[in-house]
Amino acid sequence: MIPSRVAYWSDMPDARLVTIRFSHYCEKARWALDRARVPYIEEAHPPLLSWRATFGAGGRRTAPVFVTREGHVLSESTEILEHADRHGSAPPLFPDPATSVGKDVHALEDRFDRELGPHVRRFAYDYVLRGDADVIADLLSSGAGSFEARLARRLRPVLVFGIRRGLKVDPAGVARSKAKLDPLFGDVEERLRDGRPYLAGDTFTAADLTFASLAAPLAYPEAYARTAVPFDRLGADTRAMVEEFRARPAGRFVMRMYEGR
Ligand SMILES: N[C@@H](CCC(=O)N[C@@H](CS)C(=O)NCC(=O)O)C(=O)O
């Protein structure tokens, strides 16, 4: 749930989360902040048009950027999870780094950030960008203010071209991503084979949150669909790809993590 404006008994500004609404890295940050009940206002922007906002907030090119009430800028999703641990009211996502579980969680989260996130993104964009123009326009403008939403609709072909070009969403790139994702899902499924409830053992950690949110565009749970477009509006081949992923253990795991979201 994305909190709406919260009233404070102080003149401190609200914390801000600058996002591309349907971005899975933004989903990761949003999940951690919501779980820890850290209040914030989300400011969503279409892809590429988001640069003005992310740089403007003091971050880099990528979303999410979190600006704390004190004005500190966190421009990596992992930093936002750490902030949620320090300032929120939920059990920690990162166990003590001196323990073997803590090291395991850190290594898993890092691998998912580096491998899962970029390859899921390219793989999912490949499906969606081949689909219906209205669905693409709705996705790109999701959550944005009316001016940027109108601009994104008008610039849709340019944005699609920029995304394809920038992220190498082409047959060779997509094949590379698929080749990366298959063994990664295999490793996750191997881990879960002993019946453990979570990736690092008995407790929900940053590894589970990161895996579930970064794989959400493939499993398409309802909570993620609300940041993008409804499942029913996806093209038939995209829906078939989602159903296929949901049927495998890694996909079932994502859906189970979202049940507790
Ligand atoms: N390492 C970053 C990655 C974030 C990221 O790649 N965000 C994408 C959206 S999924 C983005 O903003 N891309 C815009 C761009 O690269 O121009 C994090 O974990 O926050």
The ligand as an ORCA input file, in Angstrom:
! r2SCAN-3c Opt
* xyz 0 1
  N      21.286     -0.224     -8.919
  C      20.075      0.552     -9.029
  C      19.340      0.137    -10.302
  C      18.075      0.922    -10.534
  C      17.644      0.894    -11.985
  O      18.292      0.255    -12.850
  N      16.558      1.618    -12.270
  C      16.068      1.726    -13.624
  C      14.575      1.416    -13.673
  S      14.293     -0.309    -13.479
  C      16.232      3.141    -14.134
  O      15.912      4.087    -13.459
  N      16.735      3.301    -15.347
  C      16.810      4.595    -15.973
  C      18.058      4.711    -16.801
  O      18.973      3.894    -16.659
  O      18.087      5.617    -17.592
  C      19.219      0.335     -7.775
  O      19.308     -0.760     -7.195
  O      18.520      1.265     -7.363
*
